[in-house]
């Protein structure tokens, strides 16, 4: 496999018994897992091509325990990998052989819901969907809805800045989180943001969200909850090709409509999904759009009419509007089942996650076909069309020697293409280990060093989730090196890392 | 005042300052120069770094240079039927760079987010004199740390932005303001909470001390009509609502979002849990204005003390000193001090961008090292 992790520190592994004893003194009972058999379920996250049993697993239940674990590991120079539900598609929670895996799954309580101020305070192990379930009785919901929402935890969502099909209208996790309690690697507990908007000082909350577990361990999250829209309706539109579908998307937005969701599927994805769930997708089209609008019924009726008109103007060949909730859910069933559906037609698949400027879509799809031929592997495309977030699914068979490498090479080529046309390596899955080595395609050395200096401000010894996000581990002393003027540093009393 | 012509010029100025131990204050239009403590620093005007780099309305993305006047940016996107959804506002001459660096947001902030939520990417020169890029020019991106969040609201203390990429959104085709009169702060807050918590998609809610409560309903005409007809029924238990004429409404919203009509030499802006807003204003006479459903409160007076800050802290909020005579600004930090651990972390993050303290003027008295510098 092409992605290599840092060489494990043998001295750390040699003192494993000492570490286990220290962890057991902090987290009693079943909360420390050390047997080889018991560690196996923890050896990978959603990026299952990569597996590594952790040195040991620690499952704290209180913030004090998290703080004590981190403080001890910091003092002893032991690395820590935080983990939520382990659904990351980029390997963000991949264990290391010489690191403690810190599982946050026992932080399962919803601490408070304030309907008047429209916020919920929850522990990080609460699942994304559980927040909505806790508040829907009063007509509210939590907006970001990553496809893994039944399993993924809000702590993991904060680490990854998770999105979902509705984020064009309602934003990513970062736009829906008001505050966190965070434990730094040295054990210090800080609160960033709060139950109000726009705190004084630097927006540290903003940089913690999406930091992929490299800056601190989240022990509490305050999220915004929103009133559930009165109704939602969807329209299913087929086009001869993706170019017309893309033009339709652009015109919808140009006419001032921001749909709640706007998804595109290409022909291979349509066929795989229809074969799997039989929801009546048209099979003779080159691209399918699902456009959903939500709000008062009067608004939905108006917008569905407008969208149907725009689709017609852009060459739509089929168009169906959902007449009831069951039909709307059926439209989505195929899209939501696209990944497992592709799993039925191919032994394995690799899900990519680049974002492009939407206007470059036809060119990107054409060049992706060329790449598909070049690498000898098929590809199916699902696409958050409103915000330009592509999910090419690369089809391969891990049992065929060389195919995983070919799939990864194909994936890398697709992401390079995304950056080349003005886009990015990852729209919502995170860099993790998967896209780590491609970071220099998007960022210069100076850009990456500046990001790593932020890491140094939070974790100067680089003990928290090392080997993720950044292709080169650089010591903070090297990054902090600066010119010395007349033999004197500014602020000589300040500690330097 | 230094006036770099371009980004290269700017990088040289910052590198030189670092080498000479000089302090630089970055300035856009200078409309917020009286914010923070009086200080001595060489002013670097970014006014010449102006103009639109790229704007593709269908992509919802706009890239501009920092010195571009805010009014020009707003006119540009308005001509395409779009808007900056965080509803930035500023005095004549305010620039887009200064607006984002100061995290200015208007009434729509409560539902649409602030500058932080709409700054997608930037190019900047750090305190090291190095140019770097963060974020991107697409609306959805999680590649690397979200440094745009840090840069928005950083008041020029991390680096000098040379390009900003902002998310733009369609402007509502139709906007109606509904007004209630004669409500107490407690009743007004209950009304705003009910409205923002309803599914009638109320995009802003404000309350002025003279008993005027405003609700904004925006969108496509059929939807706005429907919701404006539904809201009085939904909120009947609270009050009677009437439609306000647009010009009059605009002036009232401006009062709510800027506190501009308040009398007093000292002006505070408090951010707090909205449910605490009535309790806060009850202590400070009638020179106040609530916006964001109560989440932002302007308070004005001639009192040079810090009673507002203490009250805000007691209610779980934070008070920013927005306007005061120089002697008070020299004494009272603009920002409410945070917990020591957070202050220390902020200081380390600032040094990650500005190790020589080039941008560490005495403007922000809560800097960990500000009190070590000569006053």
Interface residues (C-beta under 8 A of the other chain):
Chain A: X114 X115 X116 X117 X118 X119 X139 X140 X160 X161 X163 X167 X168 X171 X172 X174 X175 X184 X188 X189 X190 X191 X192 X194 X195 X196 X197 X198 X199 X200 X201 X202 X203 X204 X205 X206 X207 X209 X210 X211 X227 X228 X229 X230 X250 X251 X253 X254 X255 X256 X257 X258 X295 X296 X297 X298 X299 X301 X302 X303 X355 X356 X357 X358 X359 X384 X387 X388 X389 X422 X423 X424 X425 X426 X427 X428 X429 X430 X431 X435 X439 X442 X443 X444 X446 X447 X448 X450 X451 X453 X454 X455 X456 X457 X458 X469 X480 X482 X483 X485 X490 X491 X493 X494
Chain B: X18 X19 X20 X21 X56 X57 X58 X59 X60 X61 X81 X103 X105 X109 X110 X113 X114 X116 X117 X126 X128 X130 X131 X132 X133 X134 X136 X137 X138 X139 X140 X141 X142 X143 X144 X145 X146 X147 X148 X149 X150 X152 X153 X154 X157 X158 X169 X170 X171 X172 X173 X193 X196 X197 X198 X199 X200 X201 X219 X220 X222 X223 X225 X226 X227 X230 X271 X272 X273 X274 X275 X292 X295 X296 X316 X317 X318 X320 X335 X336 X338 X339 X341 X342 X343 X345 X346 X348 X349 X350 X351 X352 X353 X355 X356 X357 X366 X369 X372
